[in-house]
Amino acid sequence: MDRDATGHALMADLGTLAGYAAATLTTISFVPQALHSWRTRDVAGISLGMYSLFTLGVALWLAYGLWLHSWPMVIANSITLLLASMILDLKIRYRHGKPPTFGDR
């Protein structure tokens, strides 16, 4: 392999590594919000419009990643779509306030 080919291969590997790193960080960033929303059922501070559009956007990124066969995009957007869908579902279910807990009845 000549020097130019080696340099291009290294850049491609670095690009893939950067893709996986970005995918990991952006996906992990949703975990605290998802856990908080799930545990407390408190979604009052979450915008239904924003999360609806965001979730649709993530679904489209996932479709695009599948079309490109880009595994960093597919894996990250699959996980993010799951987390965002969970938060969106909670927002739709509890948009009028938290449900009563067992002790509140």
C-alpha distances in whole Angstrom, upper triangle without the diagonal:
4,7,8,6,6,10,11,10,12,15,15,16,18,20,20,22,24,25,26,28,30,31,32,34,36,36,38,40,42,43,46,47,47,49,51,52,53,55,57,57,57,56,58,56,53,53,54,52,49,48,49,47,44,44,44,41,39,40,38,35,35,35,33,30,31,31,27,26,26,26,27,30,31,32,33,35,36,38,39,41,42,44,45,46,48,49,50,52,54,55,56,58,60,60,64,63,62,64,67,66,68,70,71,73
4,6,5,6,9,10,11,12,14,16,17,18,20,21,23,24,26,27,29,30,32,33,35,36,37,39,41,43,44,47,48,48,50,53,54,54,56,58,58,58,57,59,56,54,54,54,53,50,49,50,47,45,45,45,42,40,41,39,36,36,37,34,31,33,32,28,28,27,28,28,31,33,33,34,36,38,39,40,42,44,45,46,48,50,51,51,54,55,56,57,60,61,61,65,64,64,65,68,67,69,71,72,74
4,5,5,6,9,10,10,12,14,15,16,18,20,21,22,24,26,27,28,30,31,33,34,36,37,39,41,42,45,46,47,48,51,52,52,54,56,57,57,55,57,54,52,52,53,51,48,47,48,46,43,44,44,40,39,40,38,35,35,36,33,31,32,32,28,28,27,28,27,30,32,33,33,35,37,38,39,41,43,44,44,47,48,49,50,52,54,54,56,58,59,59,63,63,62,64,67,66,68,70,71,73
4,5,5,6,9,10,11,12,14,15,16,18,20,21,22,24,25,27,28,30,31,33,34,36,37,40,41,44,45,45,47,49,50,51,53,55,55,55,53,55,52,50,50,50,49,46,45,46,43,41,41,41,38,36,38,36,32,33,34,30,28,30,29,25,26,24,26,26,28,30,31,31,33,35,37,37,39,41,42,42,45,47,47,48,50,52,52,54,56,57,57,61,61,60,62,65,64,67,69,69,71
4,5,5,6,9,10,10,12,14,15,17,18,20,21,23,24,26,27,29,30,31,33,34,36,38,40,42,44,44,46,48,49,49,51,54,54,54,52,54,51,49,49,49,48,45,44,44,42,39,40,39,36,35,36,34,31,31,31,28,26,27,27,23,23,22,23,24,26,28,29,29,31,33,34,35,37,39,40,41,43,45,46,46,49,50,51,52,55,56,56,59,59,59,60,63,63,65,67,68,70
4,5,5,6,9,10,11,12,14,15,16,18,20,21,22,24,26,27,28,30,31,33,34,37,38,41,42,42,44,46,47,48,50,52,52,52,50,53,50,48,48,49,47,44,43,44,42,39,39,39,36,34,36,34,31,31,32,29,26,28,28,24,23,22,23,23,25,27,28,28,31,33,33,34,36,38,39,40,42,44,45,46,48,50,50,52,54,55,55,59,58,57,59,62,61,63,65,66,68
4,5,5,6,9,10,10,12,14,15,16,18,20,21,22,24,26,27,28,30,31,33,35,37,39,40,41,43,45,46,47,49,51,51,51,49,51,48,46,46,47,45,42,41,42,40,37,38,38,35,33,34,33,29,30,31,28,26,28,27,23,23,21,23,22,24,27,27,27,30,32,33,33,35,37,38,38,41,43,43,44,47,48,48,50,52,53,53,57,57,56,58,61,60,62,64,65,67
4,5,5,6,9,10,10,12,14,15,16,18,20,21,22,24,26,27,28,30,31,34,35,38,39,39,41,43,44,45,47,49,49,49,47,49,46,44,44,44,43,40,39,40,37,35,35,35,32,30,31,30,26,27,28,25,22,24,24,20,20,18,20,20,21,24,25,25,27,29,30,31,33,35,36,36,38,40,41,42,44,46,46,48,50,51,51,55,55,54,56,59,58,61,63,63,65
4,5,5,6,9,10,11,12,14,15,17,18,20,21,22,24,26,27,28,30,32,34,36,38,38,40,42,43,43,45,48,48,48,46,48,46,43,43,44,43,40,39,39,37,34,34,34,31,30,31,29,26,26,27,24,21,23,23,19,18,17,18,18,20,22,23,24,26,28,29,29,31,33,34,35,37,39,40,41,43,45,45,47,49,50,50,54,54,53,55,57,57,59,61,62,64
4,5,5,6,9,10,10,12,14,15,16,18,20,21,22,24,25,27,28,31,32,35,36,36,38,40,41,42,44,46,46,46,45,47,44,42,42,43,42,39,38,39,37,34,34,34,31,29,31,30,26,26,28,25,22,24,24,21,20,18,18,18,20,23,23,23,25,27,28,29,31,33,33,34,37,38,39,40,42,44,44,46,48,49,49,53,52,52,54,56,55,58,59,60,62
4,5,5,6,9,10,10,12,14,15,16,18,20,21,22,24,25,27,29,31,33,34,35,37,39,40,41,43,45,45,44,43,45,42,40,40,40,39,36,35,36,34,31,32,32,29,27,29,27,24,24,26,23,20,23,23,19,19,16,17,16,18,21,22,21,24,26,27,27,29,31,32,32,35,37,37,38,41,42,42,44,46,47,47,51,50,50,52,55,54,56,58,59,61
4,5,5,6,9,10,10,12,14,15,16,18,20,21,22,24,26,28,29,32,33,33,35,38,38,39,41,43,43,43,41,43,41,38,38,39,38,34,34,34,32,29,30,30,27,25,26,25,21,21,23,20,17,19,19,15,15,13,14,13,16,18,19,19,21,23,24,25,27,29,30,30,32,34,35,36,38,40,40,42,44,45,45,49,49,48,50,53,52,55,57,57,59
4,5,5,6,9,10,11,12,14,15,16,18,20,21,22,24,27,28,30,32,32,33,36,37,37,39,42,42,42,40,43,40,38,38,39,38,35,34,35,33,30,30,30,27,25,26,25,22,22,23,21,18,20,20,17,16,13,13,13,15,18,18,18,21,22,23,24,26,28,29,30,32,33,34,35,38,39,40,42,44,45,45,48,48,47,49,52,51,53,55,56,58
4,5,5,6,8,10,10,12,14,15,16,18,20,21,22,25,26,29,30,31,32,34,36,36,38,40,40,40,39,41,38,36,37,37,36,33,32,34,31,28,29,29,26,24,26,25,22,22,24,21,18,21,22,18,18,15,15,13,15,18,18,18,20,23,23,23,26,28,28,29,31,33,33,34,37,38,39,41,43,43,43,47,46,46,48,50,50,52,54,54,57
4,5,5,6,9,10,10,12,14,15,16,18,20,21,23,25,28,29,29,31,33,34,35,37,39,39,39,37,39,36,34,34,35,34,30,29,31,28,25,26,26,23,21,23,22,18,19,21,18,15,18,19,15,15,12,13,11,13,16,16,16,18,20,21,21,23,26,26,26,29,31,31,32,35,36,36,38,40,41,41,45,44,44,46,49,48,51,53,53,55
4,5,5,6,9,10,10,12,14,15,16,18,20,22,23,26,27,27,29,32,32,33,35,37,37,37,35,38,36,33,33,34,33,30,28,29,28,25,25,25,22,20,21,21,17,17,19,16,13,16,17,13,12,9,9,8,10,13,13,13,16,18,18,19,21,23,24,25,27,29,29,30,33,34,35,37,39,40,40,43,43,42,44,47,46,49,50,51,53
4,5,5,6,9,10,11,12,14,15,16,18,21,22,24,26,26,28,30,31,32,34,36,36,36,35,37,35,32,33,34,33,30,29,30,28,25,25,26,23,21,23,23,19,19,21,19,16,18,20,17,16,12,11,9,12,15,14,13,16,18,18,19,22,23,23,24,27,28,29,30,33,34,34,37,38,39,39,43,42,41,43,46,45,47,49,50,52
4,5,5,6,8,10,11,12,14,15,16,19,21,23,24,25,27,29,30,31,33,34,35,34,33,35,32,30,31,32,31,27,26,28,26,23,23,24,21,19,21,21,17,18,20,18,16,18,20,17,16,13,12,9,12,15,14,13,15,18,18,18,21,23,22,23,26,27,27,29,31,32,33,35,37,38,38,41,41,40,42,45,44,46,48,49,51
4,5,5,6,8,10,11,12,14,15,17,19,22,23,23,25,27,28,29,31,33,33,33,31,33,31,28,29,29,28,25,24,25,23,20,20,21,18,16,18,18,14,14,17,15,12,15,16,14,13,9,9,6,8,11,11,10,12,15,15,15,17,20,20,20,23,25,25,26,29,30,30,32,34,35,35,39,38,38,40,43,42,45,47,47,49
4,6,5,6,9,10,10,12,14,16,17,20,21,21,23,25,26,27,29,31,31,31,30,32,30,28,29,29,29,26,24,25,24,21,20,22,19,16,18,19,15,14,17,16,13,15,18,15,14,10,9,5,8,10,9,8,11,13,13,14,17,18,18,19,22,23,24,25,28,29,30,32,33,34,35,38,38,36,38,41,40,42,44,45,47
4,5,5,6,9,10,11,12,15,16,18,20,21,22,24,25,26,28,30,30,30,29,31,29,27,28,29,29,25,24,26,25,21,21,23,20,18,20,20,17,17,20,19,16,19,21,18,17,14,12,9,11,14,12,10,13,15,14,14,18,19,18,20,23,24,24,26,28,29,29,32,33,34,34,38,37,36,38,40,39,42,43,44,46
4,5,5,6,8,10,11,13,15,17,18,19,21,23,24,25,27,29,29,28,27,29,26,24,25,26,25,22,21,23,21,18,18,20,17,15,17,18,14,15,18,17,14,17,19,17,17,13,12,9,10,13,12,9,11,14,13,13,16,18,17,17,20,22,22,23,26,27,27,29,31,32,32,35,35,34,36,39,38,41,42,43,45
4,6,5,6,8,10,12,13,16,17,17,19,21,22,23,25,27,27,27,25,28,25,23,24,24,24,21,19,21,19,16,16,18,15,12,15,15,12,12,15,14,12,15,17,15,15,11,10,6,7,9,8,5,8,11,10,9,12,14,14,15,18,19,19,21,23,24,25,27,29,29,30,33,33,32,34,37,36,39,41,41,43
4,6,5,6,9,10,11,14,16,16,17,20,21,21,23,25,26,26,24,27,25,23,24,25,25,22,20,22,22,18,18,20,18,15,17,18,15,15,18,18,15,17,20,19,17,14,12,9,10,12,9,7,10,12,10,10,14,14,13,15,18,19,19,21,23,24,25,27,29,29,30,33,32,31,33,35,34,37,39,39,42
4,5,5,6,9,10,12,14,15,16,18,20,21,22,24,25,24,23,25,23,21,23,24,24,21,19,22,21,17,18,20,18,15,18,19,16,16,20,20,17,20,23,21,20,17,15,12,12,14,12,9,12,14,12,11,15,16,14,15,18,19,18,21,23,23,24,27,28,28,29,32,31,30,32,35,34,36,38,38,41
4,6,5,7,10,12,12,13,16,17,18,19,21,23,23,22,21,23,20,18,19,20,21,17,16,18,17,13,14,16,14,12,15,16,13,14,18,17,15,18,21,20,19,16,15,11,11,13,12,8,9,12,10,8,12,13,12,12,16,16,16,18,20,21,21,24,26,26,26,29,29,28,30,33,32,35,37,37,39
4,5,6,7,10,11,11,13,15,16,17,19,21,21,21,19,22,20,18,19,20,21,17,15,17,17,13,13,16,14,11,14,16,13,13,17,17,15,17,20,19,19,16,14,11,10,11,9,6,8,9,7,5,9,10,9,10,13,14,14,16,18,19,20,22,24,24,24,28,27,26,28,31,30,33,35,35,37
4,5,5,8,10,10,11,14,15,16,17,19,20,20,19,22,20,18,20,21,22,19,17,20,20,16,16,19,18,14,17,19,17,16,20,21,18,21,24,23,22,19,17,14,14,15,12,9,11,12,9,8,12,12,10,12,15,15,14,17,19,19,20,23,24,24,25,28,27,25,27,30,29,31,33,34,36
4,6,7,8,9,11,12,14,15,17,18,19,18,17,19,17,16,18,19,20,17,15,18,18,14,15,18,17,14,17,19,17,17,21,21,20,22,25,24,24,21,19,16,15,17,15,11,12,14,11,9,13,13,10,11,15,15,13,16,19,18,19,22,23,23,23,26,25,24,26,29,28,31,32,32,35
4,6,6,6,9,10,11,12,14,16,16,15,14,17,15,13,15,16,17,15,12,15,16,12,12,16,15,12,15,18,16,16,20,21,19,21,24,24,24,21,19,16,16,16,14,11,11,12,9,7,10,10,7,8,11,11,10,12,15,14,15,18,19,19,20,23,22,21,23,26,25,28,30,30,32
4,6,5,6,8,10,10,12,14,15,15,15,18,16,15,18,18,20,18,15,18,19,15,15,18,18,15,18,20,19,18,22,23,21,23,26,26,25,23,20,18,17,18,15,12,13,13,10,9,12,11,7,10,12,11,10,14,15,15,16,19,20,19,21,24,22,20,22,24,23,26,28,28,31
4,6,5,6,9,10,11,12,13,13,13,16,14,14,17,18,20,18,16,19,20,17,17,21,20,18,21,23,22,22,25,26,25,27,30,30,29,26,24,21,21,21,19,16,17,17,14,12,15,14,10,12,15,13,11,15,16,15,16,19,20,19,20,22,20,19,21,23,22,25,26,26,29
4,5,5,6,8,10,11,11,10,10,12,11,10,13,15,17,15,12,16,17,14,14,18,18,16,19,22,21,21,24,25,24,26,29,29,29,26,25,22,21,21,19,16,16,17,14,12,13,13,9,9,12,10,8,11,13,12,12,16,16,15,16,19,17,16,19,21,20,23,25,25,27
4,6,5,6,9,10,10,11,10,14,13,11,14,15,17,15,12,15,17,14,13,17,18,15,17,20,20,19,23,24,23,25,28,28,27,25,23,21,20,20,18,15,15,15,12,10,11,10,6,8,10,7,6,10,11,10,11,14,15,14,16,19,17,15,17,20,19,22,24,24,26
4,6,5,6,8,10,11,11,15,15,14,17,18,21,19,16,19,21,18,17,21,21,19,21,24,23,22,26,27,26,27,31,31,30,28,25,23,23,22,20,18,18,17,14,13,15,13,9,11,13,10,9,13,13,11,13,17,16,15,17,20,18,15,17,19,18,20,22,22,25
4,5,5,6,8,8,9,12,12,12,15,17,20,18,16,19,21,18,18,22,22,21,23,26,25,25,28,30,29,30,33,34,33,30,28,26,25,25,23,20,20,20,17,16,17,15,12,13,14,12,10,13,14,11,12,16,16,14,16,18,15,13,15,17,16,19,20,20,23
4,6,5,5,6,6,10,10,10,13,14,17,16,13,16,18,17,16,19,21,19,21,24,24,23,26,28,28,29,32,33,32,30,28,26,25,25,23,20,20,19,16,15,15,14,10,11,12,9,7,10,10,7,9,12,12,10,12,14,12,10,13,15,15,18,19,19,22
4,6,5,8,9,13,14,13,16,16,19,18,15,17,20,18,17,20,22,20,21,25,25,24,27,29,28,29,32,33,32,30,28,26,25,24,22,20,20,19,16,15,15,13,10,12,12,8,8,11,10,8,10,13,12,11,14,16,14,11,12,14,13,16,18,18,20
4,6,8,11,14,15,15,18,19,22,21,18,21,24,22,21,24,25,23,25,28,28,27,30,32,31,32,35,36,35,33,31,29,28,27,25,23,23,22,19,18,19,16,14,15,16,12,11,14,14,11,13,16,14,13,16,17,14,11,12,13,12,14,16,16,19
4,5,8,11,12,13,17,17,21,20,18,20,23,22,21,25,26,24,26,29,29,29,32,34,33,34,37,38,37,35,33,31,30,30,27,25,25,24,21,20,21,18,15,16,17,13,12,14,14,10,12,15,13,11,13,14,11,8,10,11,10,13,14,14,17
4,6,9,11,11,14,14,18,18,16,18,21,20,19,22,24,23,24,27,27,27,30,32,32,33,35,37,36,34,32,31,29,28,27,25,24,23,20,19,19,17,14,14,14,11,9,11,11,7,8,11,9,7,10,11,9,6,8,10,10,14,15,15,17
4,6,8,9,12,13,17,16,15,17,20,19,19,22,23,23,24,27,28,28,30,32,32,33,36,37,37,35,33,31,30,29,28,25,24,24,22,20,20,18,15,15,15,13,10,12,12,8,8,12,11,8,9,10,8,6,9,12,12,16,17,16,18
4,6,5,8,9,13,13,11,13,16,16,16,19,20,20,21,24,25,25,28,29,30,31,33,35,35,33,31,29,27,27,26,23,22,22,20,18,17,17,14,12,13,11,8,9,10,7,6,9,10,7,7,10,8,8,11,14,15,19,20,19,21
4,6,8,9,13,13,12,15,17,17,18,20,22,22,24,26,27,28,30,32,32,34,36,37,37,35,34,32,30,30,29,26,25,25,23,21,20,20,17,15,16,15,11,12,13,10,8,11,11,8,7,8,7,9,12,15,17,20,21,19,22
4,7,9,12,11,11,14,16,15,17,20,20,21,23,25,25,26,29,30,30,33,35,35,36,34,33,30,28,29,28,25,23,24,22,19,20,20,17,15,16,15,12,12,14,12,10,13,14,12,10,12,11,12,16,18,20,23,24,22,25
4,6,9,8,7,11,12,12,13,16,17,17,19,21,22,23,25,27,27,29,31,32,32,30,30,27,25,26,25,22,20,21,20,16,16,17,14,11,13,13,9,9,12,10,7,10,13,11,9,12,12,13,16,19,21,24,26,24,26
4,5,5,6,8,10,10,12,14,15,16,18,20,21,22,24,25,26,28,30,31,32,30,30,28,25,26,26,23,20,22,21,17,17,18,15,12,13,14,11,9,12,12,8,10,13,12,10,13,13,15,18,22,23,27,28,27,28
4,6,5,6,9,10,10,12,14,15,16,18,20,21,23,24,25,27,29,30,31,30,29,28,25,25,25,22,20,21,20,17,15,16,15,11,12,13,10,7,10,10,7,7,11,11,8,12,13,15,18,21,23,27,28,26,28
4,6,5,6,8,10,11,12,14,16,17,18,20,21,23,24,26,27,29,30,29,29,27,24,24,25,22,20,21,21,17,16,18,16,13,13,15,12,10,13,14,10,11,14,15,12,15,17,19,21,25,27,30,32,30,32
4,5,5,6,9,10,10,12,14,15,16,18,20,21,22,24,26,27,28,26,26,24,21,22,23,20,17,19,19,15,14,16,15,11,12,14,12,10,13,14,11,12,16,16,14,17,18,20,22,26,28,31,33,31,33
4,5,5,6,8,10,10,12,14,15,16,18,20,21,22,24,25,26,24,24,22,20,20,20,17,15,16,15,12,11,13,11,7,9,10,8,6,10,11,9,10,14,14,12,16,17,18,20,24,25,29,30,29,31
4,5,5,6,9,10,11,13,14,15,17,18,20,21,23,25,26,24,24,23,20,20,21,18,15,16,16,13,11,13,13,9,9,11,10,7,10,12,10,10,13,15,13,17,18,19,21,25,27,30,32,31,32
4,6,5,6,9,10,11,12,14,15,16,18,20,21,22,24,23,23,22,18,19,20,18,14,16,17,14,12,15,14,10,11,14,13,10,13,15,13,14,17,18,16,20,22,23,25,29,30,33,35,34,36
4,5,5,6,9,10,10,12,14,15,16,18,20,21,22,20,21,19,16,16,17,14,11,13,14,10,9,12,11,8,10,13,11,10,13,15,13,14,18,19,17,21,22,23,25,28,29,33,35,34,35
4,5,5,6,9,10,11,12,14,15,17,18,20,21,19,19,18,15,15,15,13,10,11,11,9,6,9,9,6,6,10,10,8,11,13,12,13,16,17,17,21,22,22,24,27,28,31,33,33,34
4,5,5,6,9,10,11,12,14,15,17,18,20,19,19,19,15,15,16,15,11,12,14,11,9,12,13,10,9,13,13,11,13,16,15,15,18,20,19,23,24,25,26,30,31,34,37,36,37
4,5,5,6,9,10,10,12,14,15,16,18,17,18,16,13,13,15,13,10,12,14,11,9,13,13,11,12,15,15,13,16,18,17,18,21,23,21,25,26,27,29,32,33,36,39,38,39
4,5,5,6,9,10,10,12,14,15,16,14,15,13,10,10,12,10,6,8,10,7,6,10,11,8,10,13,13,12,15,17,17,18,21,22,22,26,26,26,28,32,32,35,37,37,38
4,5,5,6,9,10,11,12,14,15,14,15,14,11,10,12,11,7,8,11,9,6,10,12,10,10,13,14,13,15,18,18,18,21,23,22,26,27,27,29,32,33,35,38,38,39
4,5,5,6,9,10,10,12,14,13,15,15,11,11,13,13,9,11,13,12,10,13,15,13,13,17,18,16,18,21,21,21,24,26,25,29,30,30,32,36,36,39,42,41,42
4,5,5,6,9,10,10,12,11,12,11,7,8,11,10,7,9,12,10,10,13,15,13,14,18,18,17,20,22,22,23,25,27,27,30,31,31,33,36,37,40,42,42,43
4,5,5,6,9,10,10,9,10,10,7,5,8,8,5,6,10,9,8,11,13,13,13,16,18,17,19,22,22,23,25,27,27,31,31,31,32,36,36,38,41,41,42
4,5,5,6,9,10,10,12,13,9,8,11,12,9,10,13,13,11,14,17,16,16,19,20,19,21,24,24,24,27,29,29,32,33,33,35,38,38,41,44,43,44
4,5,5,6,8,8,11,12,8,8,12,12,10,12,15,14,13,17,19,18,18,21,23,22,24,26,26,27,29,31,31,35,36,36,37,41,41,44,46,46,47
4,5,5,6,5,7,8,5,5,9,10,8,10,13,13,13,16,18,17,18,21,22,22,24,27,27,28,30,32,32,36,36,36,37,41,41,43,46,46,47
4,5,5,6,8,10,8,6,10,12,10,10,14,15,14,16,19,19,19,22,24,23,24,27,28,28,30,33,33,37,37,37,38,41,41,43,46,46,47
4,6,8,10,13,10,9,13,15,13,14,17,18,17,19,22,21,21,25,26,25,27,30,30,30,33,35,35,39,40,39,41,44,44,47,49,49,50
4,5,9,11,9,9,13,14,13,15,18,18,18,21,23,22,23,26,27,27,29,32,32,32,35,37,37,40,41,41,42,46,46,48,51,51,52
4,6,9,8,8,11,13,13,13,16,17,17,20,22,22,23,25,27,27,29,31,32,33,35,37,37,41,41,41,42,45,45,47,50,50,51
4,6,5,6,9,10,11,12,14,15,16,18,20,21,22,24,26,26,28,30,31,32,34,35,36,39,40,39,40,44,43,46,48,48,50
4,5,5,6,8,10,10,12,14,15,16,18,19,21,23,24,25,26,29,30,31,32,34,35,38,38,38,39,42,41,43,46,46,48
4,6,5,6,8,10,11,12,14,16,17,18,20,21,22,23,25,27,28,30,31,33,33,37,37,36,37,40,40,42,44,45,46
4,6,5,6,8,10,10,11,14,15,15,17,19,21,21,23,25,26,27,29,31,31,34,35,34,36,39,38,41,43,43,45
4,6,5,6,9,10,10,12,14,15,16,18,20,20,22,24,25,26,28,30,30,34,34,33,34,38,37,39,42,42,44
4,6,5,6,9,10,11,13,14,15,17,19,20,21,23,24,26,27,29,30,33,33,32,33,36,35,37,40,40,42
4,5,5,6,8,10,11,12,14,15,17,18,20,21,22,24,26,27,27,31,31,30,31,34,34,36,38,39,40
4,5,5,6,8,10,10,11,14,15,15,17,19,20,21,23,25,25,29,29,28,30,33,33,35,38,38,39
4,6,5,6,9,10,10,12,14,15,16,19,20,21,22,24,25,29,29,28,29,32,31,34,36,37,38
4,5,5,6,9,10,11,13,14,15,17,18,20,21,23,24,27,27,26,27,30,29,31,34,34,36
4,5,5,6,8,10,11,12,14,15,16,18,20,21,21,25,25,24,25,29,28,31,33,33,35
4,6,5,6,8,10,10,12,14,15,16,18,19,20,24,24,23,25,28,28,30,33,33,34
4,6,5,6,9,10,10,12,14,15,16,18,19,23,23,22,22,26,25,28,30,30,32
4,5,5,6,9,10,11,12,14,15,16,18,21,21,19,21,24,23,26,28,28,30
4,5,5,6,8,10,10,12,14,15,16,19,19,19,20,24,24,27,29,29,30
4,5,5,6,9,10,10,12,14,15,18,19,18,19,23,23,26,28,28,29
4,5,5,6,9,10,11,12,14,17,17,15,16,20,20,22,25,25,26
4,5,5,6,9,10,10,11,15,14,14,15,19,19,22,24,24,25
4,5,5,6,9,10,10,14,14,14,16,19,21,24,26,25,26
4,5,5,6,8,10,13,14,13,14,17,18,21,24,23,24
4,5,5,6,8,11,10,10,11,14,15,18,21,20,21
4,6,5,5,9,9,10,12,15,17,20,22,21,22
4,6,5,9,10,11,12,16,18,21,23,22,23
4,6,8,9,9,9,13,15,18,20,19,19
4,5,5,6,7,11,13,16,18,16,17
4,6,8,10,13,16,19,21,19,20
4,7,9,12,15,18,20,17,18
4,6,9,12,15,16,14,15
4,6,9,12,13,11,13
4,6,10,11,10,11
4,7,8,6,7
4,5,5,7
4,6,6
4,6
4
